[in-house]
């Protein structure tokens, strides 16, 4: 994907010298590519709106890939067999 074809390139020194000005541009909707020695190293883009709620199915789909490693869960159960689940 060619980020620089559609986004303005900004040298890292300009980010350092005019952070507020660049953040205003991003807040206005512009995507920027930050470069170091002419190489693109980062993208600065507006934060999209965060959903306040989502359907249960979507939530489960999003967290499915972030579940703990099953092998790690087994090791933890073996190391710490006692729980406090029975406490009120």
PyMOL Python script that loads the backbone (N, CA, C, O; Angstrom):
from pymol import cmd

cmd.read_pdbstr("""\
ATOM      1  N   UNK A   1       0.847  -1.186   0.000  1.00  0.00           N
ATOM      2  CA  UNK A   1       0.000   0.000   0.000  1.00  0.00           C
ATOM      3  C   UNK A   1       0.885   1.238   0.000  1.00  0.00           C
ATOM      4  O   UNK A   1       1.871   1.300   0.734  1.00  0.00           O
ATOM      5  N   UNK A   2       0.547   2.189  -0.793  1.00  0.00           N
ATOM      6  CA  UNK A   2       1.349   3.414  -0.909  1.00  0.00           C
ATOM      7  C   UNK A   2       0.728   4.518  -0.065  1.00  0.00           C
ATOM      8  O   UNK A   2      -0.179   5.216  -0.519  1.00  0.00           O
ATOM      9  N   UNK A   3       1.211   4.674   1.152  1.00  0.00           N
ATOM     10  CA  UNK A   3       0.659   5.676   2.049  1.00  0.00           C
ATOM     11  C   UNK A   3       0.992   7.083   1.589  1.00  0.00           C
ATOM     12  O   UNK A   3       0.177   7.997   1.712  1.00  0.00           O
ATOM     13  N   UNK A   4       2.184   7.249   1.063  1.00  0.00           N
ATOM     14  CA  UNK A   4       2.630   8.588   0.707  1.00  0.00           C
ATOM     15  C   UNK A   4       1.934   9.118  -0.531  1.00  0.00           C
ATOM     16  O   UNK A   4       2.025  10.314  -0.808  1.00  0.00           O
ATOM     17  N   UNK A   5       1.240   8.274  -1.292  1.00  0.00           N
ATOM     18  CA  UNK A   5       0.546   8.750  -2.484  1.00  0.00           C
ATOM     19  C   UNK A   5      -0.647   9.620  -2.120  1.00  0.00           C
ATOM     20  O   UNK A   5      -1.017  10.510  -2.885  1.00  0.00           O
ATOM     21  N   UNK A   6      -1.242   9.381  -0.987  1.00  0.00           N
ATOM     22  CA  UNK A   6      -2.445  10.119  -0.618  1.00  0.00           C
ATOM     23  C   UNK A   6      -2.266  10.918   0.675  1.00  0.00           C
ATOM     24  O   UNK A   6      -3.154  11.688   1.042  1.00  0.00           O
ATOM     25  N   UNK A   7      -1.170  10.758   1.354  1.00  0.00           N
ATOM     26  CA  UNK A   7      -0.952  11.441   2.625  1.00  0.00           C
ATOM     27  C   UNK A   7       0.263  12.347   2.531  1.00  0.00           C
ATOM     28  O   UNK A   7       1.228  12.057   1.824  1.00  0.00           O
ATOM     29  N   UNK A   8       0.190  13.453   3.261  1.00  0.00           N
ATOM     30  CA  UNK A   8       1.317  14.376   3.294  1.00  0.00           C
ATOM     31  C   UNK A   8       2.451  13.777   4.111  1.00  0.00           C
ATOM     32  O   UNK A   8       2.218  13.174   5.159  1.00  0.00           O
ATOM     33  N   UNK A   9       3.682  13.945   3.628  1.00  0.00           N
ATOM     34  CA  UNK A   9       4.854  13.497   4.378  1.00  0.00           C
ATOM     35  C   UNK A   9       5.364  14.648   5.238  1.00  0.00           C
ATOM     36  O   UNK A   9       5.511  15.780   4.776  1.00  0.00           O
ATOM     37  N   UNK A  10       5.630  14.326   6.495  1.00  0.00           N
ATOM     38  CA  UNK A  10       6.099  15.320   7.450  1.00  0.00           C
ATOM     39  C   UNK A  10       7.393  14.814   8.061  1.00  0.00           C
ATOM     40  O   UNK A  10       7.435  13.705   8.595  1.00  0.00           O
ATOM     41  N   UNK A  11       8.442  15.608   7.989  1.00  0.00           N
ATOM     42  CA  UNK A  11       9.716  15.223   8.595  1.00  0.00           C
ATOM     43  C   UNK A  11       9.584  15.222  10.113  1.00  0.00           C
ATOM     44  O   UNK A  11       8.851  16.030  10.683  1.00  0.00           O
ATOM     45  N   UNK A  12      10.297  14.313  10.757  1.00  0.00           N
ATOM     46  CA  UNK A  12      10.206  14.195  12.216  1.00  0.00           C
ATOM     47  C   UNK A  12      10.562  15.507  12.916  1.00  0.00           C
ATOM     48  O   UNK A  12      10.011  15.798  13.977  1.00  0.00           O
ATOM     49  N   UNK A  13      11.455  16.291  12.355  1.00  0.00           N
ATOM     50  CA  UNK A  13      11.804  17.571  12.985  1.00  0.00           C
ATOM     51  C   UNK A  13      10.623  18.529  12.952  1.00  0.00           C
ATOM     52  O   UNK A  13      10.458  19.330  13.873  1.00  0.00           O
ATOM     53  N   UNK A  14       9.785  18.465  11.896  1.00  0.00           N
ATOM     54  CA  UNK A  14       8.598  19.311  11.853  1.00  0.00           C
ATOM     55  C   UNK A  14       7.591  18.873  12.919  1.00  0.00           C
ATOM     56  O   UNK A  14       6.908  19.707  13.513  1.00  0.00           O
ATOM     57  N   UNK A  15       7.504  17.569  13.155  1.00  0.00           N
ATOM     58  CA  UNK A  15       6.643  17.066  14.227  1.00  0.00           C
ATOM     59  C   UNK A  15       7.130  17.625  15.567  1.00  0.00           C
ATOM     60  O   UNK A  15       6.328  18.022  16.412  1.00  0.00           O
ATOM     61  N   UNK A  16       8.439  17.651  15.746  1.00  0.00           N
ATOM     62  CA  UNK A  16       9.020  18.174  16.980  1.00  0.00           C
ATOM     63  C   UNK A  16       8.783  19.676  17.111  1.00  0.00           C
ATOM     64  O   UNK A  16       8.437  20.162  18.187  1.00  0.00           O
ATOM     65  N   UNK A  17       8.969  20.406  16.017  1.00  0.00           N
ATOM     66  CA  UNK A  17       8.888  21.872  16.064  1.00  0.00           C
ATOM     67  C   UNK A  17       7.465  22.418  16.013  1.00  0.00           C
ATOM     68  O   UNK A  17       7.215  23.516  16.511  1.00  0.00           O
ATOM     69  N   UNK A  18       6.528  21.675  15.421  1.00  0.00           N
ATOM     70  CA  UNK A  18       5.166  22.200  15.252  1.00  0.00           C
ATOM     71  C   UNK A  18       4.122  21.133  15.572  1.00  0.00           C
ATOM     72  O   UNK A  18       3.200  20.901  14.790  1.00  0.00           O
ATOM     73  N   UNK A  19       4.272  20.494  16.710  1.00  0.00           N
ATOM     74  CA  UNK A  19       3.359  19.415  17.096  1.00  0.00           C
ATOM     75  C   UNK A  19       1.916  19.892  17.103  1.00  0.00           C
ATOM     76  O   UNK A  19       1.043  19.231  16.541  1.00  0.00           O
ATOM     77  N   UNK A  20       1.660  21.016  17.723  1.00  0.00           N
ATOM     78  CA  UNK A  20       0.278  21.512  17.828  1.00  0.00           C
ATOM     79  C   UNK A  20      -0.316  21.786  16.448  1.00  0.00           C
ATOM     80  O   UNK A  20      -1.469  21.439  16.193  1.00  0.00           O
ATOM     81  N   UNK A  21       0.447  22.394  15.572  1.00  0.00           N
ATOM     82  CA  UNK A  21      -0.045  22.684  14.219  1.00  0.00           C
ATOM     83  C   UNK A  21      -0.386  21.415  13.458  1.00  0.00           C
ATOM     84  O   UNK A  21      -1.402  21.350  12.766  1.00  0.00           O
ATOM     85  N   UNK A  22       0.467  20.403  13.589  1.00  0.00           N
ATOM     86  CA  UNK A  22       0.207  19.138  12.908  1.00  0.00           C
ATOM     87  C   UNK A  22      -1.007  18.435  13.514  1.00  0.00           C
ATOM     88  O   UNK A  22      -1.797  17.825  12.793  1.00  0.00           O
ATOM     89  N   UNK A  23      -1.157  18.520  14.832  1.00  0.00           N
ATOM     90  CA  UNK A  23      -2.330  17.915  15.466  1.00  0.00           C
ATOM     91  C   UNK A  23      -3.614  18.615  15.024  1.00  0.00           C
ATOM     92  O   UNK A  23      -4.658  17.973  14.909  1.00  0.00           O
ATOM     93  N   UNK A  24      -3.547  19.921  14.776  1.00  0.00           N
ATOM     94  CA  UNK A  24      -4.725  20.625  14.253  1.00  0.00           C
ATOM     95  C   UNK A  24      -5.103  20.080  12.877  1.00  0.00           C
ATOM     96  O   UNK A  24      -6.281  19.881  12.579  1.00  0.00           O
ATOM     97  N   UNK A  25      -4.093  19.841  12.045  1.00  0.00           N
ATOM     98  CA  UNK A  25      -4.356  19.290  10.709  1.00  0.00           C
ATOM     99  C   UNK A  25      -4.996  17.908  10.810  1.00  0.00           C
ATOM    100  O   UNK A  25      -5.941  17.596  10.085  1.00  0.00           O
ATOM    101  N   UNK A  26      -4.473  17.085  11.716  1.00  0.00           N
ATOM    102  CA  UNK A  26      -5.021  15.742  11.900  1.00  0.00           C
ATOM    103  C   UNK A  26      -6.443  15.835  12.443  1.00  0.00           C
ATOM    104  O   UNK A  26      -7.327  15.104  11.994  1.00  0.00           O
ATOM    105  N   UNK A  27      -6.669  16.719  13.396  1.00  0.00           N
ATOM    106  CA  UNK A  27      -8.003  16.894  13.958  1.00  0.00           C
ATOM    107  C   UNK A  27      -9.002  17.309  12.875  1.00  0.00           C
ATOM    108  O   UNK A  27     -10.183  16.965  12.940  1.00  0.00           O
ATOM    109  N   UNK A  28      -8.516  18.045  11.888  1.00  0.00           N
ATOM    110  CA  UNK A  28      -9.375  18.477  10.781  1.00  0.00           C
ATOM    111  C   UNK A  28      -9.633  17.341   9.792  1.00  0.00           C
ATOM    112  O   UNK A  28     -10.404  17.507   8.847  1.00  0.00           O
ATOM    113  N   UNK A  29      -8.991  16.183  10.006  1.00  0.00           N
ATOM    114  CA  UNK A  29      -9.270  15.022   9.163  1.00  0.00           C
ATOM    115  C   UNK A  29      -8.135  14.581   8.268  1.00  0.00           C
ATOM    116  O   UNK A  29      -8.288  13.616   7.518  1.00  0.00           O
ATOM    117  N   UNK A  30      -7.003  15.255   8.322  1.00  0.00           N
ATOM    118  CA  UNK A  30      -5.881  14.917   7.443  1.00  0.00           C
ATOM    119  C   UNK A  30      -5.062  13.763   8.024  1.00  0.00           C
ATOM    120  O   UNK A  30      -4.840  13.701   9.233  1.00  0.00           O
ATOM    121  N   UNK A  31      -4.619  12.857   7.164  1.00  0.00           N
ATOM    122  CA  UNK A  31      -3.690  11.791   7.544  1.00  0.00           C
ATOM    123  C   UNK A  31      -2.276  12.241   7.177  1.00  0.00           C
ATOM    124  O   UNK A  31      -2.054  12.766   6.086  1.00  0.00           O
ATOM    125  N   UNK A  32      -1.328  12.039   8.081  1.00  0.00           N
ATOM    126  CA  UNK A  32       0.061  12.447   7.841  1.00  0.00           C
ATOM    127  C   UNK A  32       0.990  11.257   8.000  1.00  0.00           C
ATOM    128  O   UNK A  32       0.756  10.378   8.829  1.00  0.00           O
ATOM    129  N   UNK A  33       2.049  11.237   7.195  1.00  0.00           N
ATOM    130  CA  UNK A  33       3.094  10.230   7.328  1.00  0.00           C
ATOM    131  C   UNK A  33       4.323  10.926   7.889  1.00  0.00           C
ATOM    132  O   UNK A  33       4.802  11.907   7.320  1.00  0.00           O
ATOM    133  N   UNK A  34       4.835  10.416   9.010  1.00  0.00           N
ATOM    134  CA  UNK A  34       6.025  10.990   9.633  1.00  0.00           C
ATOM    135  C   UNK A  34       7.239  10.263   9.071  1.00  0.00           C
ATOM    136  O   UNK A  34       7.272   9.033   9.033  1.00  0.00           O
ATOM    137  N   UNK A  35       8.233  11.026   8.636  1.00  0.00           N
ATOM    138  CA  UNK A  35       9.431  10.432   8.047  1.00  0.00           C
ATOM    139  C   UNK A  35      10.672  10.739   8.876  1.00  0.00           C
ATOM    140  O   UNK A  35      10.751  11.763   9.554  1.00  0.00           O
ATOM    141  N   UNK A  36      11.631   9.832   8.804  1.00  0.00           N
ATOM    142  CA  UNK A  36      12.953  10.020   9.402  1.00  0.00           C
ATOM    143  C   UNK A  36      13.955   9.781   8.282  1.00  0.00           C
ATOM    144  O   UNK A  36      13.993   8.700   7.694  1.00  0.00           O
ATOM    145  N   UNK A  37      14.754  10.778   7.992  1.00  0.00           N
ATOM    146  CA  UNK A  37      15.711  10.702   6.886  1.00  0.00           C
ATOM    147  C   UNK A  37      15.020  10.291   5.585  1.00  0.00           C
ATOM    148  O   UNK A  37      15.574   9.532   4.789  1.00  0.00           O
ATOM    149  N   UNK A  38      13.804  10.802   5.380  1.00  0.00           N
ATOM    150  CA  UNK A  38      13.077  10.542   4.148  1.00  0.00           C
ATOM    151  C   UNK A  38      12.336   9.214   4.090  1.00  0.00           C
ATOM    152  O   UNK A  38      11.631   8.938   3.119  1.00  0.00           O
ATOM    153  N   UNK A  39      12.492   8.376   5.139  1.00  0.00           N
ATOM    154  CA  UNK A  39      11.804   7.080   5.184  1.00  0.00           C
ATOM    155  C   UNK A  39      10.529   7.195   6.000  1.00  0.00           C
ATOM    156  O   UNK A  39      10.568   7.725   7.111  1.00  0.00           O
ATOM    157  N   UNK A  40       9.399   6.718   5.489  1.00  0.00           N
ATOM    158  CA  UNK A  40       8.179   6.740   6.287  1.00  0.00           C
ATOM    159  C   UNK A  40       8.304   5.778   7.461  1.00  0.00           C
ATOM    160  O   UNK A  40       8.652   4.612   7.276  1.00  0.00           O
ATOM    161  N   UNK A  41       8.017   6.267   8.678  1.00  0.00           N
ATOM    162  CA  UNK A  41       8.132   5.419   9.874  1.00  0.00           C
ATOM    163  C   UNK A  41       6.851   5.363  10.701  1.00  0.00           C
ATOM    164  O   UNK A  41       6.682   4.456  11.516  1.00  0.00           O
ATOM    165  N   UNK A  42       5.950   6.321  10.500  1.00  0.00           N
ATOM    166  CA  UNK A  42       4.728   6.320  11.311  1.00  0.00           C
ATOM    167  C   UNK A  42       3.630   7.076  10.579  1.00  0.00           C
ATOM    168  O   UNK A  42       3.881   7.906   9.705  1.00  0.00           O
ATOM    169  N   UNK A  43       2.407   6.756  10.970  1.00  0.00           N
ATOM    170  CA  UNK A  43       1.257   7.479  10.438  1.00  0.00           C
ATOM    171  C   UNK A  43       0.559   8.195  11.586  1.00  0.00           C
ATOM    172  O   UNK A  43       0.392   7.638  12.671  1.00  0.00           O
ATOM    173  N   UNK A  44       0.161   9.413  11.339  1.00  0.00           N
ATOM    174  CA  UNK A  44      -0.586  10.199  12.305  1.00  0.00           C
ATOM    175  C   UNK A  44      -1.946  10.453  11.666  1.00  0.00           C
ATOM    176  O   UNK A  44      -2.053  11.131  10.644  1.00  0.00           O
ATOM    177  N   UNK A  45      -2.989   9.891  12.294  1.00  0.00           N
ATOM    178  CA  UNK A  45      -4.323  10.015  11.698  1.00  0.00           C
ATOM    179  C   UNK A  45      -5.346  10.259  12.783  1.00  0.00           C
ATOM    180  O   UNK A  45      -5.103   9.958  13.951  1.00  0.00           O
ATOM    181  N   UNK A  46      -6.489  10.803  12.406  1.00  0.00           N
ATOM    182  CA  UNK A  46      -7.528  11.086  13.393  1.00  0.00           C
ATOM    183  C   UNK A  46      -8.022   9.800  14.054  1.00  0.00           C
ATOM    184  O   UNK A  46      -8.076   8.738  13.435  1.00  0.00           O
ATOM    185  N   UNK A  47      -8.378   9.931  15.317  1.00  0.00           N
ATOM    186  CA  UNK A  47      -8.968   8.811  16.040  1.00  0.00           C
ATOM    187  C   UNK A  47     -10.439   8.774  15.671  1.00  0.00           C
ATOM    188  O   UNK A  47     -11.143   9.778  15.772  1.00  0.00           O
ATOM    189  N   UNK A  48     -10.890   7.615  15.244  1.00  0.00           N
ATOM    190  CA  UNK A  48     -12.296   7.477  14.899  1.00  0.00           C
ATOM    191  C   UNK A  48     -13.158   7.438  16.145  1.00  0.00           C
ATOM    192  O   UNK A  48     -12.656   7.224  17.249  1.00  0.00           O
ATOM    193  N   UNK A  49     -14.445   7.642  15.972  1.00  0.00           N
ATOM    194  CA  UNK A  49     -15.327   7.592  17.132  1.00  0.00           C
ATOM    195  C   UNK A  49     -15.370   6.180  17.709  1.00  0.00           C
ATOM    196  O   UNK A  49     -15.459   5.197  16.974  1.00  0.00           O
ATOM    197  N   UNK A  50     -15.307   6.098  19.029  1.00  0.00           N
ATOM    198  CA  UNK A  50     -15.381   4.796  19.690  1.00  0.00           C
ATOM    199  C   UNK A  50     -16.843   4.442  19.915  1.00  0.00           C
ATOM    200  O   UNK A  50     -17.624   5.272  20.380  1.00  0.00           O
ATOM    201  N   UNK A  51     -17.209   3.219  19.587  1.00  0.00           N
ATOM    202  CA  UNK A  51     -18.601   2.840  19.825  1.00  0.00           C
ATOM    203  C   UNK A  51     -18.900   2.765  21.318  1.00  0.00           C
ATOM    204  O   UNK A  51     -18.087   2.254  22.089  1.00  0.00           O
ATOM    205  N   UNK A  52     -20.041   3.262  21.724  1.00  0.00           N
ATOM    206  CA  UNK A  52     -20.433   3.206  23.130  1.00  0.00           C
ATOM    207  C   UNK A  52     -20.995   1.836  23.468  1.00  0.00           C
ATOM    208  O   UNK A  52     -20.917   1.403  24.617  1.00  0.00           O
ATOM    209  N   UNK A  53     -21.554   1.157  22.497  1.00  0.00           N
ATOM    210  CA  UNK A  53     -22.072  -0.181  22.722  1.00  0.00           C
ATOM    211  C   UNK A  53     -21.930  -0.946  21.420  1.00  0.00           C
ATOM    212  O   UNK A  53     -21.771  -0.357  20.351  1.00  0.00           O
ATOM    213  N   UNK A  54     -21.988  -2.243  21.522  1.00  0.00           N
ATOM    214  CA  UNK A  54     -21.944  -3.066  20.317  1.00  0.00           C
ATOM    215  C   UNK A  54     -22.745  -4.333  20.583  1.00  0.00           C
ATOM    216  O   UNK A  54     -22.899  -4.741  21.734  1.00  0.00           O
ATOM    217  N   UNK A  55     -23.241  -4.939  19.553  1.00  0.00           N
ATOM    218  CA  UNK A  55     -23.986  -6.185  19.727  1.00  0.00           C
ATOM    219  C   UNK A  55     -23.108  -7.261  20.361  1.00  0.00           C
ATOM    220  O   UNK A  55     -21.893  -7.280  20.161  1.00  0.00           O
ATOM    221  N   UNK A  56     -23.724  -8.141  21.115  1.00  0.00           N
ATOM    222  CA  UNK A  56     -23.008  -9.203  21.827  1.00  0.00           C
ATOM    223  C   UNK A  56     -22.133 -10.021  20.879  1.00  0.00           C
ATOM    224  O   UNK A  56     -20.982 -10.320  21.195  1.00  0.00           O
ATOM    225  N   UNK A  57     -22.678 -10.378  19.724  1.00  0.00           N
ATOM    226  CA  UNK A  57     -21.932 -11.200  18.767  1.00  0.00           C
ATOM    227  C   UNK A  57     -20.655 -10.501  18.306  1.00  0.00           C
ATOM    228  O   UNK A  57     -19.611 -11.140  18.173  1.00  0.00           O
ATOM    229  N   UNK A  58     -20.734  -9.196  18.062  1.00  0.00           N
ATOM    230  CA  UNK A  58     -19.548  -8.449  17.650  1.00  0.00           C
ATOM    231  C   UNK A  58     -18.515  -8.393  18.771  1.00  0.00           C
ATOM    232  O   UNK A  58     -17.319  -8.556  18.531  1.00  0.00           O
ATOM    233  N   UNK A  59     -18.988  -8.160  20.002  1.00  0.00           N
ATOM    234  CA  UNK A  59     -18.088  -8.136  21.154  1.00  0.00           C
ATOM    235  C   UNK A  59     -17.349  -9.467  21.287  1.00  0.00           C
ATOM    236  O   UNK A  59     -16.128  -9.488  21.443  1.00  0.00           O
ATOM    237  N   UNK A  60     -18.088 -10.581  21.225  1.00  0.00           N
ATOM    238  CA  UNK A  60     -17.458 -11.900  21.344  1.00  0.00           C
ATOM    239  C   UNK A  60     -16.478 -12.154  20.209  1.00  0.00           C
ATOM    240  O   UNK A  60     -15.428 -12.763  20.416  1.00  0.00           O
ATOM    241  N   UNK A  61     -16.813 -11.696  19.024  1.00  0.00           N
ATOM    242  CA  UNK A  61     -15.915 -11.856  17.883  1.00  0.00           C
ATOM    243  C   UNK A  61     -14.622 -11.069  18.085  1.00  0.00           C
ATOM    244  O   UNK A  61     -13.541 -11.557  17.754  1.00  0.00           O
ATOM    245  N   UNK A  62     -14.728  -9.856  18.625  1.00  0.00           N
ATOM    246  CA  UNK A  62     -13.529  -9.032  18.860  1.00  0.00           C
ATOM    247  C   UNK A  62     -12.616  -9.609  19.931  1.00  0.00           C
ATOM    248  O   UNK A  62     -11.394  -9.563  19.788  1.00  0.00           O
ATOM    249  N   UNK A  63     -13.186 -10.152  21.001  1.00  0.00           N
ATOM    250  CA  UNK A  63     -12.336 -10.638  22.083  1.00  0.00           C
ATOM    251  C   UNK A  63     -11.839 -12.060  21.855  1.00  0.00           C
ATOM    252  O   UNK A  63     -10.934 -12.514  22.555  1.00  0.00           O
ATOM    253  N   UNK A  64     -12.411 -12.767  20.895  1.00  0.00           N
ATOM    254  CA  UNK A  64     -12.021 -14.163  20.653  1.00  0.00           C
ATOM    255  C   UNK A  64     -10.533 -14.291  20.361  1.00  0.00           C
ATOM    256  O   UNK A  64      -9.895 -15.246  20.805  1.00  0.00           O
ATOM    257  N   UNK A  65      -9.981 -13.351  19.627  1.00  0.00           N
ATOM    258  CA  UNK A  65      -8.562 -13.442  19.265  1.00  0.00           C
ATOM    259  C   UNK A  65      -7.635 -12.992  20.392  1.00  0.00           C
ATOM    260  O   UNK A  65      -6.415 -13.092  20.259  1.00  0.00           O
ATOM    261  N   UNK A  66      -8.187 -12.504  21.487  1.00  0.00           N
ATOM    262  CA  UNK A  66      -7.370 -12.009  22.598  1.00  0.00           C
ATOM    263  C   UNK A  66      -7.470 -12.893  23.837  1.00  0.00           C
ATOM    264  O   UNK A  66      -7.116 -12.469  24.937  1.00  0.00           O
ATOM    265  N   UNK A  67      -7.948 -14.109  23.660  1.00  0.00           N
ATOM    266  CA  UNK A  67      -8.093 -15.015  24.788  1.00  0.00           C
ATOM    267  C   UNK A  67      -6.716 -15.521  25.229  1.00  0.00           C
ATOM    268  O   UNK A  67      -5.774 -15.575  24.438  1.00  0.00           O
ATOM    269  N   UNK A  68      -6.625 -15.885  26.493  1.00  0.00           N
ATOM    270  CA  UNK A  68      -5.368 -16.401  27.040  1.00  0.00           C
ATOM    271  C   UNK A  68      -5.001 -17.714  26.350  1.00  0.00           C
ATOM    272  O   UNK A  68      -5.866 -18.457  25.888  1.00  0.00           O
ATOM    273  N   UNK A  69      -3.741 -17.968  26.295  1.00  0.00           N
ATOM    274  CA  UNK A  69      -3.228 -19.208  25.732  1.00  0.00           C
ATOM    275  C   UNK A  69      -3.768 -20.380  26.543  1.00  0.00           C
ATOM    276  O   UNK A  69      -3.636 -20.389  27.767  1.00  0.00           O
ATOM    277  N   UNK A  70      -4.376 -21.370  25.886  1.00  0.00           N
ATOM    278  CA  UNK A  70      -4.980 -22.509  26.586  1.00  0.00           C
ATOM    279  C   UNK A  70      -3.939 -23.277  27.398  1.00  0.00           C
ATOM    280  O   UNK A  70      -4.234 -23.731  28.504  1.00  0.00           O
ATOM    281  N   UNK A  71      -2.735 -23.427  26.869  1.00  0.00           N
ATOM    282  CA  UNK A  71      -1.680 -24.136  27.593  1.00  0.00           C
ATOM    283  C   UNK A  71      -1.304 -23.374  28.863  1.00  0.00           C
ATOM    284  O   UNK A  71      -1.048 -23.979  29.904  1.00  0.00           O
ATOM    285  N   UNK A  72      -1.273 -22.047  28.773  1.00  0.00           N
ATOM    286  CA  UNK A  72      -0.951 -21.229  29.940  1.00  0.00           C
ATOM    287  C   UNK A  72      -2.043 -21.372  30.992  1.00  0.00           C
ATOM    288  O   UNK A  72      -1.744 -21.447  32.184  1.00  0.00           O
ATOM    289  N   UNK A  73      -3.295 -21.412  30.572  1.00  0.00           N
ATOM    290  CA  UNK A  73      -4.402 -21.568  31.515  1.00  0.00           C
ATOM    291  C   UNK A  73      -4.287 -22.894  32.257  1.00  0.00           C
ATOM    292  O   UNK A  73      -4.553 -22.955  33.457  1.00  0.00           O
ATOM    293  N   UNK A  74      -3.893 -23.954  31.559  1.00  0.00           N
ATOM    294  CA  UNK A  74      -3.727 -25.259  32.199  1.00  0.00           C
ATOM    295  C   UNK A  74      -2.592 -25.217  33.221  1.00  0.00           C
ATOM    296  O   UNK A  74      -2.723 -25.773  34.311  1.00  0.00           O
ATOM    297  N   UNK A  75      -1.494 -24.572  32.886  1.00  0.00           N
ATOM    298  CA  UNK A  75      -0.358 -24.448  33.804  1.00  0.00           C
ATOM    299  C   UNK A  75      -0.786 -23.674  35.050  1.00  0.00           C
ATOM    300  O   UNK A  75      -0.449 -24.064  36.168  1.00  0.00           O
ATOM    301  N   UNK A  76      -1.519 -22.590  34.865  1.00  0.00           N
ATOM    302  CA  UNK A  76      -1.968 -21.796  36.009  1.00  0.00           C
ATOM    303  C   UNK A  76      -2.918 -22.592  36.906  1.00  0.00           C
ATOM    304  O   UNK A  76      -2.836 -22.504  38.131  1.00  0.00           O
ATOM    305  N   UNK A  77      -3.812 -23.363  36.301  1.00  0.00           N
ATOM    306  CA  UNK A  77      -4.709 -24.188  37.104  1.00  0.00           C
ATOM    307  C   UNK A  77      -3.923 -25.210  37.917  1.00  0.00           C
ATOM    308  O   UNK A  77      -4.277 -25.515  39.056  1.00  0.00           O
ATOM    309  N   UNK A  78      -2.862 -25.734  37.328  1.00  0.00           N
ATOM    310  CA  UNK A  78      -2.031 -26.719  38.027  1.00  0.00           C
ATOM    311  C   UNK A  78      -1.255 -26.062  39.164  1.00  0.00           C
ATOM    312  O   UNK A  78      -1.141 -26.636  40.247  1.00  0.00           O
ATOM    313  N   UNK A  79      -0.723 -24.866  38.929  1.00  0.00           N
ATOM    314  CA  UNK A  79       0.072 -24.173  39.937  1.00  0.00           C
ATOM    315  C   UNK A  79      -0.795 -23.582  41.051  1.00  0.00           C
ATOM    316  O   UNK A  79      -0.382 -23.545  42.210  1.00  0.00           O
ATOM    317  N   UNK A  80      -1.988 -23.124  40.697  1.00  0.00           N
ATOM    318  CA  UNK A  80      -2.870 -22.468  41.650  1.00  0.00           C
ATOM    319  C   UNK A  80      -4.238 -23.145  41.642  1.00  0.00           C
ATOM    320  O   UNK A  80      -5.207 -22.588  41.127  1.00  0.00           O
ATOM    321  N   UNK A  81      -4.315 -24.346  42.214  1.00  0.00           N
ATOM    322  CA  UNK A  81      -5.583 -25.077  42.129  1.00  0.00           C
ATOM    323  C   UNK A  81      -6.690 -24.474  43.004  1.00  0.00           C
ATOM    324  O   UNK A  81      -7.872 -24.643  42.702  1.00  0.00           O
ATOM    325  N   UNK A  82      -6.328 -23.785  44.064  1.00  0.00           N
ATOM    326  CA  UNK A  82      -7.328 -23.199  44.942  1.00  0.00           C
ATOM    327  C   UNK A  82      -7.835 -21.886  44.366  1.00  0.00           C
ATOM    328  O   UNK A  82      -7.063 -21.098  43.819  1.00  0.00           O
ATOM    329  N   UNK A  83      -9.132 -21.657  44.491  1.00  0.00           N
ATOM    330  CA  UNK A  83      -9.705 -20.402  44.023  1.00  0.00           C
ATOM    331  C   UNK A  83     -10.543 -19.792  45.127  1.00  0.00           C
ATOM    332  O   UNK A  83     -10.757 -20.398  46.177  1.00  0.00           O
ATOM    333  N   UNK A  84     -10.996 -18.624  44.880  1.00  0.00           N
ATOM    334  CA  UNK A  84     -11.907 -17.952  45.821  1.00  0.00           C
ATOM    335  C   UNK A  84     -13.328 -17.906  45.241  1.00  0.00           C
ATOM    336  O   UNK A  84     -14.167 -17.138  45.712  1.00  0.00           O
ATOM    337  N   UNK A  85     -13.589 -18.718  44.234  1.00  0.00           N
ATOM    338  CA  UNK A  85     -14.893 -18.702  43.574  1.00  0.00           C
ATOM    339  C   UNK A  85     -16.037 -19.019  44.532  1.00  0.00           C
ATOM    340  O   UNK A  85     -17.171 -18.599  44.304  1.00  0.00           O
ATOM    341  N   UNK A  86     -15.747 -19.757  45.600  1.00  0.00           N
ATOM    342  CA  UNK A  86     -16.802 -20.161  46.525  1.00  0.00           C
ATOM    343  C   UNK A  86     -17.129 -19.087  47.570  1.00  0.00           C
ATOM    344  O   UNK A  86     -18.086 -19.231  48.330  1.00  0.00           O
ATOM    345  N   UNK A  87     -16.340 -18.019  47.607  1.00  0.00           N
ATOM    346  CA  UNK A  87     -16.591 -16.953  48.587  1.00  0.00           C
ATOM    347  C   UNK A  87     -17.715 -16.057  48.091  1.00  0.00           C
ATOM    348  O   UNK A  87     -17.829 -15.796  46.893  1.00  0.00           O
ATOM    349  N   UNK A  88     -18.559 -15.579  49.036  1.00  0.00           N
ATOM    350  CA  UNK A  88     -19.674 -14.701  48.623  1.00  0.00           C
ATOM    351  C   UNK A  88     -19.201 -13.330  48.178  1.00  0.00           C
ATOM    352  O   UNK A  88     -20.017 -12.487  47.804  1.00  0.00           O
TER     353      UNK A  88
END
""", "prot")
cmd.dss("prot")
cmd.show_as("cartoon", "prot")
cmd.util.cbc("prot")
cmd.orient("prot")
